[in-house]
C-alpha cells in the first residue's frame, strides 16, 4: 500500500496522509511529485516510455519520476524513483534541483543528474517503464511538439532546457580549461 503525505500549498506536511488508491485531495491539498532528468556527457537526455499498464499516461514517453512516499523528502524520493525505475543509484548530492512548481494537486520538484550509462545496463522496473532511450535535445523538442513525449508545459520545459544548457556550457568551459592546461 502506497501512502502519501498531504501537503499545504507551501509544501509543508499537514499531518494527514492518503492512500494512493483512495486519492481524493481537496482544494488546497497537495502531494509531492518528483521528476528526474538524466543528462549524458554527450548532451543527450535519457527518457523513458511509461508501461502500458499505468493508469496515468500509459505508453507515453515521459520524464523519470513519481510520487514521494509518506516521510520522504523530494530529494530522497528522486533518488528512490531513479533507482526503482532505471536501476540508477546516485548520491543525493548529485541530484541538482531545477525547479519547483505547484500543479493541480501536486507540488512538483524537478531534478537534474549527470550520468552516462548504456541503455543495456539500465534495470527497468517493468510495472512502471517499458522502454528507455537516449535522445538529443533537439529530438526531445520535436517529440514534445508532435505529442510523442508528454508535454508538461512551457514553464516546465523552459526550466528543464535552461538547466541542460547551463550544464552543457559548464562542461564546455571545463574541457577548454583542461585542454589549455595540458599544453
C-alpha positions as CSV (number, residue, x, y, z in Angstrom):
1,X,0.0,0.0,0.0
2,X,1.5,3.3,-1.1
3,X,0.8,6.2,1.3
4,X,1.4,9.9,0.5
5,X,1.7,12.8,2.9
6,X,-0.8,15.6,2.3
7,X,0.9,19.0,2.0
8,X,-0.3,22.5,2.0
9,X,0.4,24.9,-0.9
10,X,3.8,25.7,0.6
11,X,4.8,22.1,0.6
12,X,4.5,21.8,4.4
13,X,3.1,18.4,5.6
14,X,-0.4,18.8,7.2
15,X,0.0,15.7,9.3
16,X,-2.6,13.9,7.1
17,X,-1.9,11.1,4.7
18,X,-3.8,9.4,1.9
19,X,-3.6,6.0,0.3
20,X,-2.7,6.3,-3.4
21,X,-5.6,4.0,-4.4
22,X,-8.0,6.3,-2.5
23,X,-6.6,9.6,-3.6
24,X,-9.1,12.3,-3.4
25,X,-7.4,15.5,-2.4
26,X,-9.4,18.5,-1.5
27,X,-8.8,22.1,-2.8
28,X,-5.6,23.3,-1.1
29,X,-4.3,19.8,-0.5
30,X,-1.2,18.6,-2.4
31,X,1.1,15.6,-2.7
32,X,4.8,15.7,-3.6
33,X,5.9,14.6,-7.0
34,X,9.5,14.4,-8.4
35,X,10.9,14.3,-11.9
36,X,14.5,13.4,-12.6
37,X,16.3,14.3,-15.9
38,X,19.5,12.4,-16.7
39,X,21.9,14.3,-18.9
40,X,24.7,12.4,-20.6
41,X,28.3,13.6,-21.2
42,X,27.4,14.0,-24.9
43,X,24.5,16.3,-24.1
44,X,21.8,13.6,-24.8
45,X,18.9,13.1,-22.4
46,X,17.7,9.8,-21.0
47,X,13.9,9.4,-21.4
48,X,11.5,6.6,-20.6
49,X,8.3,5.2,-22.0
50,X,5.7,4.5,-19.4
51,X,4.3,1.0,-19.1
52,X,1.1,0.3,-21.0
53,X,-0.4,-0.9,-17.7
54,X,-0.1,2.5,-16.0
55,X,-3.4,4.2,-15.3
56,X,-2.0,7.7,-16.0
57,X,-0.3,8.3,-19.4
58,X,0.1,4.7,-20.4
59,X,2.7,4.1,-23.1
60,X,3.7,7.8,-23.3
61,X,7.3,8.9,-23.4
62,X,7.8,11.0,-20.2
63,X,10.1,12.2,-17.5
64,X,11.5,9.7,-15.0
65,X,9.8,10.2,-11.7
66,X,6.8,9.6,-9.4
67,X,5.2,10.5,-6.1
68,X,7.0,10.8,-2.8
69,X,6.0,8.2,-0.2
70,X,5.0,9.3,3.3
71,X,8.0,10.7,5.2
72,X,10.2,11.2,2.1
73,X,11.8,14.5,1.1
74,X,11.8,15.5,-2.6
75,X,15.5,14.5,-2.7
76,X,15.1,11.1,-1.2
77,X,12.0,10.4,-3.4
78,X,14.0,11.4,-6.5
79,X,16.9,9.1,-5.5
80,X,14.4,6.2,-4.9
81,X,12.5,6.8,-8.1
82,X,15.6,6.9,-10.2
83,X,16.8,3.7,-8.6
84,X,13.4,1.9,-8.9
85,X,12.6,2.9,-12.5
86,X,16.0,2.9,-14.1
87,X,18.3,0.9,-11.7
88,X,20.5,4.0,-11.3
89,X,21.8,4.6,-7.8
90,X,23.2,8.1,-7.4
91,X,24.2,10.0,-4.3
92,X,21.7,12.6,-3.3
93,X,24.3,15.4,-3.7
94,X,24.4,14.6,-7.4
95,X,20.7,15.4,-7.8
96,X,20.6,19.1,-8.6
97,X,17.3,21.0,-8.2
98,X,16.0,22.6,-11.4
99,X,12.6,24.0,-10.4
100,X,9.6,23.5,-8.0
101,X,6.1,24.0,-9.3
102,X,2.6,23.8,-8.0
103,X,0.4,21.8,-10.4
104,X,-3.2,20.9,-9.8
105,X,-3.0,18.8,-6.6
106,X,0.8,18.2,-6.7
107,X,3.9,20.1,-5.8
108,X,6.5,19.1,-8.4
109,X,10.2,19.1,-7.7
110,X,12.4,18.7,-10.9
111,X,16.0,17.5,-10.6
112,X,18.9,17.1,-13.0
113,X,21.7,14.5,-12.6
114,X,24.6,14.0,-15.0
115,X,25.3,10.3,-15.8
116,X,26.2,8.4,-18.9
117,X,25.1,4.8,-18.8
118,X,24.3,2.5,-21.8
119,X,20.6,1.6,-22.0
120,X,21.6,-2.0,-21.9
121,X,22.9,-1.5,-18.4
122,X,19.7,0.0,-17.1
123,X,17.4,-2.1,-15.0
124,X,13.9,-1.0,-15.9
125,X,11.0,-1.5,-13.5
126,X,8.6,-3.4,-15.8
127,X,5.4,-2.2,-13.9
128,X,6.5,1.4,-14.5
129,X,8.7,1.6,-17.6
130,X,8.5,-0.3,-20.9
131,X,11.5,1.3,-22.6
132,X,14.3,3.8,-22.2
133,X,16.5,5.6,-24.7
134,X,18.9,8.5,-25.1
135,X,17.8,11.3,-27.3
136,X,19.4,14.6,-28.4
137,X,17.7,17.7,-27.0
138,X,16.5,18.7,-30.5
139,X,14.9,15.3,-30.9
140,X,13.2,15.7,-27.4
141,X,11.9,19.2,-28.5
142,X,10.5,17.6,-31.7
143,X,8.9,14.7,-29.6
144,X,7.2,17.3,-27.3
145,X,6.0,19.3,-30.3
146,X,4.5,16.3,-32.0
147,X,2.9,14.9,-28.9
148,X,5.2,11.8,-28.9
149,X,6.6,13.0,-25.5
150,X,4.3,14.2,-22.7
151,X,4.0,18.0,-22.7
152,X,4.4,19.2,-19.2
153,X,4.0,22.8,-20.4
154,X,6.1,25.8,-21.4
155,X,7.2,26.9,-18.0
156,X,8.3,23.3,-17.2
157,X,10.4,22.8,-20.3
158,X,11.8,26.3,-20.3
159,X,13.3,25.4,-16.9
160,X,14.5,22.0,-18.0
161,X,16.1,23.1,-21.2
162,X,17.8,26.0,-19.4
163,X,19.3,23.6,-16.9
164,X,20.6,21.4,-19.8
165,X,22.1,24.5,-21.4
166,X,23.8,25.6,-18.2
167,X,25.3,22.2,-17.5
168,X,26.5,21.8,-21.1
169,X,28.1,25.3,-21.0
170,X,29.9,24.4,-17.8
171,X,31.2,21.2,-19.4
172,X,32.4,23.1,-22.4
173,X,34.3,25.6,-20.3
174,X,35.8,22.8,-18.2
175,X,37.0,21.0,-21.3
176,X,38.6,24.2,-22.7
177,X,40.3,24.8,-19.4
178,X,41.6,21.3,-19.2
179,X,42.8,21.4,-22.8
180,X,44.7,24.6,-22.2
181,X,46.3,23.3,-19.1
182,X,47.5,20.1,-20.8
183,X,49.7,22.0,-23.2
